[in-house]
Amino acid sequence: MKFSKNTYDVLKWVAQFLLPAAGTLYFALASIWNLPHGEQVVGTITAVDTFLGVLLGISSNTYYKDLKNL
């Protein structure tokens, strides 16, 4: 599995910045404003972020293996 450069860059930004920031924001606001299911929402965001990180790692490894074989 190998993503295009543009797809990889966007997904990496989502995984490194957007999802962790969204999870932190919801967790903080849930405790301040008594929003529902804070732990479940943050747990879900964390699980998706971890899965995305694994996919990005696989894509990166495939890319570098392909470079070595050139």
C-alpha positions in Angstrom: 0.0 0.0 0.0 1.4 3.3 -1.0 -0.4 6.7 -1.0 0.4 9.5 -3.5 2.5 12.3 -2.1 -0.4 14.7 -1.8 -2.6 12.1 -0.1 0.2 11.1 2.3 0.9 14.7 3.2 -2.8 15.5 3.9 -3.3 12.3 6.0 -0.1 12.9 7.9 -1.3 16.5 8.8 -4.7 15.1 9.9 -3.0 12.4 12.0 -0.4 14.6 13.6 -2.4 17.8 14.2 -6.1 17.7 13.4 -7.2 14.6 15.2 -5.1 15.1 18.4 -6.3 18.7 18.6 -9.9 17.8 18.0 -9.7 15.1 20.7 -8.1 17.5 23.2 -10.6 20.2 22.4 -13.7 17.9 22.9 -12.3 16.4 26.1 -11.7 19.9 27.6 -15.1 21.2 26.5 -16.9 18.1 27.5 -15.7 18.6 31.1 -16.4 22.3 31.2 -19.8 22.2 29.5 -21.0 18.7 30.5 -21.0 17.5 26.8 -22.0 13.9 26.4 -19.7 10.9 26.1 -16.4 12.7 26.4 -14.4 9.5 27.0 -16.1 7.6 24.2 -15.6 10.5 21.7 -11.9 10.9 22.6 -11.4 7.2 22.6 -12.8 6.9 19.1 -10.7 9.8 17.8 -7.6 8.2 19.3 -8.4 4.8 17.8 -8.9 6.4 14.3 -5.7 8.4 14.7 -3.7 5.3 15.7 -5.1 3.3 12.7 -4.3 6.2 10.4 -0.7 6.3 11.8 -0.3 2.6 11.1 -1.5 3.1 7.5 0.9 6.0 7.0 3.7 3.9 8.4 3.0 1.1 6.0 2.8 3.6 3.1 6.1 5.1 4.2 7.9 1.7 4.5 6.6 0.7 1.0 7.8 3.9 -0.5 11.3 3.5 1.0 11.5 -0.1 0.0 10.6 0.8 -3.6 13.4 3.4 -3.6 16.0 0.9 -2.4 15.0 -1.5 -5.2 15.5 1.1 -8.0 
